[in-house]
């Protein structure tokens, strides 16, 4: 890269600040970190090639001014702000990237992308799941002449669970509730269907530890559309320690805290009762079954990714993997390794190029 690429990162929370730091440390980006709260911006002020900006994205004039002159914008704030930011990015002619797991919002971004100008891309879902998990699954699927099933399993788990829920908060509470409440896309019998969240419970063991997995929303990204008519079964499930799903069903279904009007109460309960941890581990588990050379075969890729200390700062695994994935996508975009205009899917990313990238290498250190 011969020049600094100008990137506006909106949202300076755990993931947004990690994105800013990774981009700034790389020496290839000039980053503006924007947030409506000064509290989140303070620690970013001392980084080289980083500017900070107090910004309320609901103020259209302020958002447009912040986007002007930027090469790209990253939405690292709540998913319900994504369409506002994407529409403003379209007008200002800069490319758009986000971390959303919300299926309907991704559809909205896709519609906005129809009007993209040459060289302008709109690429949602650039984190872990959706994100890297889709890149990996599509790569494995490409090894088969005829697909039978693609099973994607991901979990961000506390390394030392100590409560009955066997869980600690590791990322966005809004995102967690969203994926636990919304319908889950899948393919069964070759047909696209919607599954209920928190259903489809299955149990498995890895390295002597017992886990469970169940349906959650958004993790498939755009793979349902891409693989429809090419696979008999496609599912995504979130991994947790055993017993978690039972308690979440009690909260969200029996106590009806999953109802739209009661989700703010659920968020309050979780954030005041379940402590945050940076001592976590991310599990990535993809199994693809199909036919090669006329024989039924199965390939599995399983990875564990742990929290790390970087420059004296403790980074959680979900923070590192999510931020690294998006930064790798930005690199590939500016290097001309992705489609250059319009809507870009995660499965448009070549796994080899991703893992060879300086940021993407985060994902290749803990294969098991």
N, C-alpha and C positions, 0 to 999 in steps of 0.2 A: 504494500500500500504506500503510495508516494505522497499522500497528503492526509491531513486529519479529516475524518468524516464527522460531520456535525450531527449529533444525536441528542434529542430531547427525551429524557426519561421522566414520565409523569407518575408519581407515586414513589416516595422515598422510605417505604417501610422495610421490612426484613429482606424481601426479594429485590425491590427496586434499588435499595442502597447497595446490595451486593452486585447488581448489574452495573451500577455506576462505578463502583470500585474496580471491577474486573476490566471494564472498558478503559478506564483512566490509566490503570497500571500497564495496559498493553502498549501504550505509546502511539496508537493509531487513531484515537478518537478524541474529539473535543466534545465534552458532555455537559449538558445543562440538566441539572436535577431539579425537578419542580414538585412542589407539594403545597397543600393549603395550610400546613402546619410548620412553623419554624422549627419545632422540636426535632423533626426528622431530618431537617436539612443541616443542622448545626455541625454534625461530625463530618460532613462532606466538604465543608468550606476549605479545608486545608489541603485537599488533593490537587495535584497538578492537572491542568487542563479541564478543571471542573468548575462550572458556574452554578450558583443556586438561585432559585426563583420561587417566591411565594406565589402560588397560582391556584385559583378556583376554576376548574374546567367548566363550570356551569355559566361562567361569564364569557360569552362567546367572543367578545372583542379581545379580552385578555388571552384567551386560548389561541386565537388567530395570530396575535402578535408574537406569542411564544413560539409558534410553529414557523413563522416566516424566516426563511433562510436556512432552515434545518434540512439535512439530507434524509433523516428518518425520525420517527417518533416511536417510542416504546410505551405502551400503556401497562403500567405495573400497579394500577389502582383497581378498585372494585370493578367487576365485570360489567356492572350496569352503566358504567361511564364509557364503555368501549365504543358504542356507536357515535356518541357525541364527538369523541376524539377522532374517530375514523372519518367522519364527515368533514371535520375541519381540516384534516390532513389532505383529503381529496381536493379541497378548494385551494390549499396552499401548495399543492404539488409535491409533498414529501411522502415517502413510503411509510407504511404503518405495520407495526408488529405488536402482538400482545400475548398474554398468558392464559386467556380465558378457557374455562372448561364448559362454559354454558353453550349448549347446542343451538338454541334459538338465536343467541347473539352472533354466533359464527355464521349462521345463515344471513343475518343482517349485514355483516361485514362482507360476505360474498356478493351481495347485491350492490353494495357501495362500490366494490372493486370493478364492477362492470364498466364504470365510467373513468377508470384510471387512465392517465396519460402515459405516453411512451416512457418507459423507465421507472414507472411508479408501481410498486407492489403493495398488496395487502395480505399479510400473513399472520393469522391468529394462531393460537394454540401452540406457542413456541416453548413450552416448558418441559416438564418431565412426562406428565400424563394428563392431558394429551401433549404430544411433543415427541420426545425421544422414543417413547414406547411405540409410536406409530412408525417412525423411521425404521426401528429394529424389526418390528413385525412384518412390515412390507418387504424388507430385504430378505427375511427368511422365507416368506411366501414366494418370492421370485425364484427360489431354488427348485420349485416343484412344477411339473408339467400339468398336474391337475390337483387342485386343493380339496381337502376334505374339511379340515378345521383349523382355525387360528384362535388360540386362547391367550389373552393378555392379562397379566396379573401384576399389580404394582401396590406397594405399601410404604408409607413413611411412618416408622414406628419408633417409640422411645426405646433406647438401648436398655434402660433399667426400669421397666414398668412396675409401679408400686401401688396402684389403686385398683378398685374392682372393675373399672372400665378398661384396664390394661392399656391406657392411652394417655398421652400428653399432647397438648396443642403444639404443632410444629410449623403451621402455616396459616393462611387466611381462614378465619372462622366462618366468614360468609361463604367462601368457596367450599368448605367442608360441609356446611349445611345444604348448600345448593346441590352437591353431588349425592348427598344422602336422601334428598327429597324428590328430585326430578326423575321423570321416566328415563329408562336406560335403553339406548339403541342396541340392537343386536341383529344377527342373521341366524335363523334356524330353519332347517329344511330348505335352504336356498332363498328364503323370503325375509325381507326386512320386517322386524317386529319391534315393539316396545315392551320392555320388561319392567317389573316393579322394583324400585330401589330397596336394598336391604334383603332381597329375596335371593334364591339360588345359592344357599349356603353350601360350601364345600370345605373340607379340611385336608391339610397336607402337612408334611414335615420337611424341614430343610436343616441340615447340620444339627440334627437332634432337637430342634425346636418345633413345637406344634403351632401351626397357624390356621386361620380360617380366611375364606374369601367370599365376597358376596357382591351382588350387582350394585354398581354406582353409576352415576350419569357423567357423560362427557369424555371419558378416557379414550374412546375409540377415535376421537377427532372426526375426520372425514372418511375413514376407512369403510364404513358401511356403504357409502355411495361408490367408492372406488372398487370395492370387491364384490358388489352385488352381481349375481350371476356367475361368479367365479369361485365361490366357496359355499359349502353346505352349512357350516357353523362358524360364527364369529362372535366372540364374547369378550367383555372387559369386566374385571372384578377388582375391587380394592382388597388388599391384604391387611389383616389385623391379627393380634393375638387372640386365642380362643376365649370366647365369652363376651367380646365387645359387641358383636351384632345383636345379641339377645337384649343387652341393656339399651342399645340405641333404638331398637324396635319399641321397647317399653316407653322411652321418652318421646319418640317421634310419632308413634302410632297409638299406643294405649293412652298416653297422656295428651295426644294430639298436638304436640309442640311442633310438629312438622307442617301444620297448617300455616298458610301464608301470613295470616294476621298474627300468629303467635311465634313466628321465627325470631323476631327481636328479643322475645323473652328467652327463647332457647339459647340465643347467642349470649345473652347476659349471664345465664346459668353456667354455660360452658366456660366463659372467660373469667368468671369470678370463682369457679370451683375447680377447674382443671388447670394445673400449672403448665406454663410453657417450658420446653426443654430444648437445649441445643445438642444434647447427647442423644443423637438419633441414628437410625440406620435406614437406608432406602433399599427395598427389595424390588428387583425387576425380573420378571419371570415370563418368558414367552415360549409357548409350545405350538409348533405347526406340524400338521399331519397331512399327508397327501401321497401322490404317486410320482415316482421317478423311475424311469426305465421300466415301467410296467409293474413296479413293486410298491407296496404300501410302506412308507417310511415316516419316521417322526424325527424332528429336530427340536432341541430345547436350548435356549440361551438363558442362563440364570446369573444374576449379578447381585452382589451386596456392596453398597457404597456407604462409607462411614463419614461422620462429622470430622472436621479437620481444624487445625490451627494454622492461620495464614497471617503472616506479619504481626504475630502477637495477638490476633483476634480470633475468637472462637466462632467458627461458622458451622451451622447445622448442616446435615447432609441434604435435607430438602432445599435449604437455601442455596447451597453450592451447586447441586445438580440442576435446579430450575434456572438459576442465573446463568450457569455455564452453557446450558442448552440454547438459551436465547442469544447469548453472545456469539456462540458458534454460528448460529443462523445469520446474524448480522455480518460476520466475517465472510461467510459464503456468498451472501447477497452482494456485498461490495466487491468481492473477488470475481463476480460474474459466473458463479457456479450454480445459480438457481434461475428459474424462469424470470425474465426481466420485466414483465408487465402483467398487471392484473392480480387475480387471486392465486395464491401459492399454497399448496397443501404440504403437510409434513412429509407425506410419502413422495414428494418431488425431490426430497433430499437424499443424496447418495450416502449410505452408511459409512463407506470407506472414507469419503471426503470429510464427513462429520467427525469420525474418530481420529483422523489425522490432524484435524484442526487443533490449534493451541488450547482452545476452550473445551472442545469436545473430548479431549484426552482424559478429562475427569471421569468419563464413563468406562474407560478400558483398564482401570487399575485393579479392579476387584472381581473379575470374572471367576466363577466357581464351577 
